[in-house]
């Protein structure tokens, strides 16, 4: 998982991901976004790592690695 760094309290990727490394939890995500009708993937995932990636002159980004820990469910966003 990669994206733009955002340290918004309680909802930004930094607030959410920095506290779950080494933990398993239910994750839902949409590879094409979360608009109604788009594919939604839900399952149990172990967060292997989280890091902030920063290069001089570039936008600060984050990277997180997950491992699927159980079967996934494929649905669509409502």
N, C-alpha and C positions, 0 to 999 in steps of 0.2 A: 504494500500500500504506500503510495507516495502522494504528496500534495504540498500546497503552500502552507508555510508555518503560520499558525494563528494561536495566540496565547489567551484568547477570550476565556474568562473564568467559567468553569463548569461545562462549557460547550465546545470550546476550541480543541483541535486535535492534541495540542500539548497537554491540556488539562485532563483529557480523557485517556490518552495513550500512555503518558508517563507513569500513571498509577497502576497499569495492568500488566506490565512485563512480568512474565512467569506465571500468569494466571490464565485460567480457562473461563470463557464466558460465551453467552449467546450473542452472535453478531448477525446483523442484517445489512446487506449492502446491495447497491444497484450498479452494475458495471456501466450502464448507460444513463445513470441518474435515477431519481426517485419520482419521476412524473407518473401519474396514473397510467397503468397499462405496461410500463417498463418492467423488465425482468427483475425479480427480487430473490436474492439468495440468502437463506437463513441457516445457521448451524452453530455448532459448538467449535470454537477455535481457541488455540493456545497462542498467546502473544509471546513470540520468541525474542523480539528486540524492538527498540524504538530509539531513533537518533535524529538529531537536528543536523541538517546539511547546509553549510554556508560557505560560499565562495565569494571572494572579493568581486564586487560589481554585479553579482547575480542576486536574484530573489532568494531569500532564506526559505528552505524547504524542509520537509521531514520525510523519513522513511520508517516504516514499521513492517516487521515480518511476522506472519501468522502461520500456524500449522493446523490444518483441519483435524479435529479431535473426534468427530462422529459423522454420521450421515448428514447431508444437507437437504434442505427442502427448497424446491424451485416453485415460486409463485409469481404474482405480479403485484406491483404497488397499487393500492386502491386510490 
